[in-house]
Amino acid sequence: MYQYDSYDQAMVDTRVEEFRDQTRRRLEGKLSEDQFKPLRLMNGLYLQLHAYMLRVAIPYGTLDSRQMHALADIADKYDRGYGHFTTRQNIQYNWIKLEDAPDILADLAKVEMHAIQTSGNCIRNISSDHFAGAAADEVADPRPYAELLRQWSSFHPEFSYLPRKFKIAVIASDSDRAAMKLHDIGIQIVRNDAGELGAAFFVGGGMGRTPMIAPCIRDFVPLDQLVTYAEACLRVYNRHGRRDNKYKARIKILVHEMGAEEYARQVEEEFAHLLEQGIEPPLAELERIRPYFADPEFETGLPSELDRSDPEFALWADSNTHPHKTPGYVSAIISLKPVGGIPGDASARQMHLMAELAKQYSFDELRVMHTQNIVLPHVRIADLHALWSQLEAAGLGAPNLDTIEDIIACPGLDYCSLANARSIPIAQRISERFAAKGRTRELGELKLKISGCINACGHHHAGHIGILGVDKKGVENYQLLLGGSEAQDTSLAKITGPGFDEAGIVDAVETATEVYLSNRTEGERFLDTYRRIGMEPFKEALYG
């Protein structure tokens, strides 16, 4: 994984001292909250319902045991003993004291981490495929390019005050495991007919109040021009994006209203201009970065057979592992979704354990998934049982990847000042309901996502089943959506009809699954059945 050079370290150390002085002046009353707010947001510090929340960047989801141990120590020392992993591959702490924030940033800087650009109208944390560098189906490791984009976008003076926040994802497989088409810019590393590597650019996706799927505006950009093309995309947005209306400020609105063809035309014009200026980082910089992402020293001749004598272990291995490019290895997924638990939460004790397991079994590397789970990317198949035994003992061995128990949920009204309804209790009740009835396995792949408001931090638009919490005359109400996908078959879920109360939405989810089970054909997922039979059978069962 990437290691800071002297410039990176100086950048974060300088920011820590700058923010320490700003915080001191705020605590002394020399800065008002209105004056301090943009300063703290530049450092990932939000003021939520009950306390400050700090969002820490984990670029493209990659970290090592030293960093995970540090995150656990922060949870113990400055929070209430846990952290919350998010859909942008970051971690959030929900109970931060303002006077502690500079010390937390200083602790992060010691392990090459920070909270810069995790908030504000700037380019946020660059996300990527959580199996990058390990997946058998990728044409290249996308992380060196994600790192190049991270360096380009950090403190970029032209893009430090965009019309709205901006999110970029980079993948290198036809299997989209990063919701790439639902980003402001989605980049897929591809190989053309001549065998050359390049990048397809998808621009103008996003969820929130007006969800949209990004169109492909160019299907091949040479990799030595990737940053220049990204800059052209942002320049056109920065020039024309709405700043007078925050609900129309995202690039998805610009691309929609301008039209993808006209937007692409202006990008090409800007791209040609930038090529003349020669802004692309020198090839030497990419070559400096690339060795940090070299493969570990994988062993050869390892056994690929799985000992299935323990049925509980076999169930976990079937559910929570992903094929690896190297024979004898898999990527192992650690579920942060125990039945009745809070999706994405991990205690300090669990984080310390995951750090040690990464060091013992996965070449000292972990990944944060946008689905709020953790990956050990390089695990020998022969070590899986020993790994699972330790996970199971720590409450991290749930065999539920991509099932109805593997719920994405935002913090909702329990923490967030923007939320209209709670997300966490709904997720807990749903997982408990289906686990108690023993229906999880029978339902197979079923991706359920919950947001506590229209901002869609829980990705409800992209759920096979989505739930949106709204305020209905002062009462929490939950809309049910069906038919979304954030994978390569990207689609946006549609609202079934009138919303439900807290008990009713759990019943409604169960009703929807019953319609699926009674209508599915062999091999069909919930999403496949919904697409085949349409909304009406579900509406009839839900509303009569």
C-alpha positions, -999 to 999 in steps of 0.1 A, spaced: 0 0 0 10 36 -5 34 52 20 37 89 26 67 108 13 80 139 30 55 161 11 25 140 22 37 140 58 44 177 59 10 184 44 -9 166 71 14 178 100 10 214 89 -28 210 87 -29 196 122 -11 226 137 -32 250 117 -64 233 130 -51 232 166 -47 270 165 -82 274 150 -97 251 177 -80 270 205 -94 303 192 -129 288 190 -127 275 226 -114 309 238 -144 326 221 -122 344 196 -140 327 167 -178 324 164 -194 292 154 -202 307 120 -165 316 116 -154 282 128 -178 260 109 -160 262 75 -127 256 92 -138 225 110 -156 211 80 -123 214 60 -110 189 86 -139 164 86 -155 176 118 -193 179 118 -216 191 146 -243 164 149 -273 160 171 -255 151 203 -218 157 197 -191 164 171 -186 137 145 -152 132 129 -149 115 95 -115 100 87 -104 93 51 -93 59 41 -82 64 5 -97 37 -18 -104 17 14 -69 4 19 -51 4 53 -27 -17 73 -27 -32 108 -8 -2 122 -35 21 110 -64 -1 121 -48 -3 156 -46 35 156 -83 38 146 -92 14 175 -71 35 199 -89 66 189 -123 49 195 -112 40 230 -95 72 239 -117 98 223 -150 82 216 -172 55 232 -152 25 222 -163 20 186 -162 35 151 -186 34 122 -174 24 87 -192 42 60 -203 37 24 -174 59 12 -148 35 27 -142 59 55 -147 57 93 -167 81 115 -166 87 152 -198 100 166 -190 113 201 -160 136 197 -152 165 220 -141 196 203 -110 201 225 -98 166 215 -101 170 178 -66 184 171 -51 156 192 -70 130 171 -57 145 139 -22 144 153 -26 108 162 -38 101 127 -9 119 111 15 96 130 1 67 110 -2 85 76 -39 93 79 -60 124 80 -96 138 78 -88 163 50 -115 167 23 -139 143 40 -164 172 40 -171 204 21 -176 213 -16 -144 196 -28 -132 163 -42 -139 137 -15 -122 104 -6 -114 85 -38 -131 52 -37 -123 19 -55 -131 -18 -57 -124 -34 -23 -109 -65 -41 -85 -43 -61 -52 -60 -67 -66 -94 -56 -96 -100 -79 -92 -125 -107 -114 -105 -131 -96 -71 -132 -75 -59 -161 -51 -40 -138 -49 -29 -102 -69 4 -101 -53 17 -69 -22 33 -84 -45 54 -105 -68 61 -75 -37 72 -56 -26 95 -85 -60 111 -84 -58 115 -46 -26 134 -49 -39 155 -78 -71 164 -59 -56 171 -25 -57 208 -19 -63 214 -56 -67 252 -56 -92 253 -85 -115 227 -70 -114 236 -33 -147 255 -37 -169 235 -62 -206 241 -66 -211 210 -44 -192 180 -30 -177 157 -56 -171 119 -55 -149 98 -78 -146 60 -80 -121 39 -99 -125 3 -109 -108 -21 -133 -133 -49 -138 -166 -54 -156 -180 -64 -123 -188 -31 -106 -181 -35 -69 -179 3 -61 -212 17 -74 -191 34 -100 -220 47 -122 -236 64 -91 -206 87 -86 -200 122 -100 -172 106 -120 -169 69 -124 -137 56 -140 -133 21 -153 -98 9 -164 -104 -10 -196 -84 -27 -224 -92 -18 -260 -91 -41 -291 -54 -33 -295 -47 -46 -260 -39 -11 -247 -50 0 -212 -72 31 -209 -101 45 -190 -138 48 -197 -153 79 -181 -189 79 -167 -199 114 -155 -230 127 -138 -242 99 -115 -254 102 -80 -281 94 -55 -297 119 -31 -328 140 -39 -325 134 -77 -308 100 -83 -292 95 -117 -270 69 -134 -239 84 -150 -237 82 -188 -205 72 -205 -191 103 -220 -159 88 -234 -152 50 -237 -114 52 -239 -89 78 -225 -52 68 -227 -40 62 -191 -12 88 -195 -40 114 -200 -64 102 -172 -57 131 -148 -60 156 -176 -94 143 -187 -106 143 -151 -95 179 -147 -114 188 -179 -145 172 -165 -143 192 -133 -134 224 -151 -166 223 -171 -186 215 -140 -169 243 -120 -177 267 -148 -213 259 -153 -225 242 -121 -253 259 -101 -242 278 -70 -275 295 -65 -295 264 -56 -279 236 -36 -306 212 -48 -294 216 -83 -257 220 -77 -244 185 -83 -228 176 -116 -256 151 -123 -280 181 -127 -256 199 -150 -251 168 -173 -288 162 -173 -298 198 -181 -270 204 -206 -273 170 -221 -246 143 -220 -236 151 -256 -231 188 -251 -213 182 -218 -190 157 -235 -183 182 -263 -173 209 -238 -151 184 -219 -133 175 -251 -127 211 -259 -113 217 -225 -93 185 -227 -76 196 -259 -67 229 -243 -53 212 -212 -32 188 -233 -15 218 -248 -7 231 -213 9 198 -203 -7 194 -168 -5 156 -167 17 144 -139 49 130 -153 50 92 -159 78 90 -134 53 99 -106 30 70 -116 61 47 -117 70 60 -82 36 51 -69 31 17 -87 57 -3 -67 38 4 -34 9 -17 -48 31 -46 -60 18 -81 -52 29 -96 -19 51 -127 -21 23 -152 -27 32 -189 -22 28 -213 -51 15 -249 -50 -9 -242 -22 -39 -264 -17 -72 -251 -31 -95 -276 -15 -116 -265 14 -121 -287 44 -159 -288 47 -162 -311 77 -174 -282 99 -208 -272 84 -209 -238 101 -174 -229 88 -183 -242 53 -214 -219 53 -192 -189 62 -166 -198 36 -192 -202 9 -208 -168 17 -179 -146 28 -150 -154 5 -143 -141 -30 -121 -157 -57 -85 -146 -58 -62 -142 -88 -37 -165 -72 -44 -202 -67 -46 -212 -31 -58 -178 -19 -92 -160 -14 -103 -126 -2 -121 -131 31 -149 -107 41 -155 -98 77 -191 -90 83 -199 -60 105 -236 -69 103 -244 -93 132 -280 -101 137 -295 -72 157 -263 -51 154 -257 -17 140 -245 -20 104 -209 -8 99 -201 -5 136 -170 -21 151 -157 -19 186 -122 -10 195 -116 -46 206 -128 -59 172 -107 -34 153 -76 -45 172 -85 -81 164 -90 -73 127 -56 -56 127 -39 -86 142 -57 -110 118 -45 -89 88 -10 -92 100 -12 -129 106 -32 -140 76 -34 -112 49 1 -97 44 -8 -69 68 -35 -54 47 -72 -47 51 -98 -30 30 -130 -12 39 -159 -21 16 -185 5 6 -210 -21 19 -197 -13 54 -178 -46 59 -140 -53 60 -119 -74 36 -87 -93 43 -77 -94 6 -51 -122 5 -58 -152 27 -46 -187 21 -74 -212 18 -56 -234 43 -58 -206 69 -95 -199 65 -108 -222 93 -83 -207 118 -93 -172 107 -130 -179 109 -127 -194 144 -112 -162 158 -138 -141 139 -166 -162 152 -154 -159 188 -153 -120 184 -188 -117 170 -174 -111 135 -182 -144 118 -217 -138 105 -221 -157 72 -243 -132 55 -226 -114 27 -251 -100 1 -280 -114 20 -310 -96 35 -290 -94 68 -261 -76 51 -279 -43 53 -264 -9 44 -277 18 68 -268 54 75 -266 66 111 -300 82 107 -318 102 133 -300 86 161 -270 108 152 -274 128 121 -288 164 122 -300 161 86 -320 129 91 -358 127 92 -361 92 106 -341 65 123 -323 39 102 -305 18 127 -336 3 146 -351 -6 112 -320 -25 101 -319 -43 135 -355 -53 134 -353 -66 98 -322 -87 104 -338 -101 136 -370 -109 118 -354 -129 90 -328 -146 112 -355 -158 136 -376 -172 107 -346 -188 91 -354 -173 57 -320 -156 50 -305 -186 31 -337 -193 12 -338 -157 -1 -303 -158 -15 -287 -126 -28 -309 -97 -17 -293 -63 -11 -313 -41 13 -303 -4 19 -317 21 43 -314 59 44 -328 82 71 -333 111 47 -333 120 10 -296 126 10 -293 88 5 -262 81 26 -276 46 29 -279 42 -9 -316 33 -7 -320 41 -44 -296 13 -53 -311 -15 -31 -329 -45 -45 -351 -34 -16 -346 2 -4 -361 21 25 -362 58 28 -372 75 61 -392 106 58 -410 130 82 -447 128 78 -463 155 99 -438 150 127 -440 112 126 -413 89 112 -425 73 80 -408 48 58 -411 45 20 -404 11 4 -385 10 -29 -379 -19 -52 -356 -28 -81 -324 -9 -75 -288 -20 -82 -254 -4 -78 -236 -32 -97 -228 -33 -134 -266 -37 -141 -271 -3 -124 -308 7 -119 -327 30 -96 -353 16 -73 -389 28 -75 -413 37 -47 -440 11 -42 -466 35 -28 -476 51 6 -451 47 34 -453 26 66 -446 32 103 -417 14 120 -435 -19 126 -452 -17 92 -420 -13 72 -406 -45 86 -438 -63 77 -437 -47 42 -402 -60 36 -413 -95 46 -443 -92 23 -421 -82 -6 -399 -113 -1 -429 -135 0 -440 -122 -34 -405 -130 -47 -405 -165 -33 -439 -173 -48 -430 -160 -82 -393 -168 -87 -380 -193 -112 -349 -214 -107 -318 -194 -103 -335 -160 -101 -324 -134 -75 -350 -111 -60 -339 -84 -85 -343 -107 -114 -378 -117 -104 -388 -80 -98 -376 -71 -133 -394 -99 -149 -428 -95 -131 -428 -58 -125 -441 -37 -96 -478 -46 -97 -477 -80 -79 -457 -64 -51 -481 -34 -48 -511 -58 -48 -496 -77 -19 -486 -46 0 -517 -25 -4 -544 -47 -18 
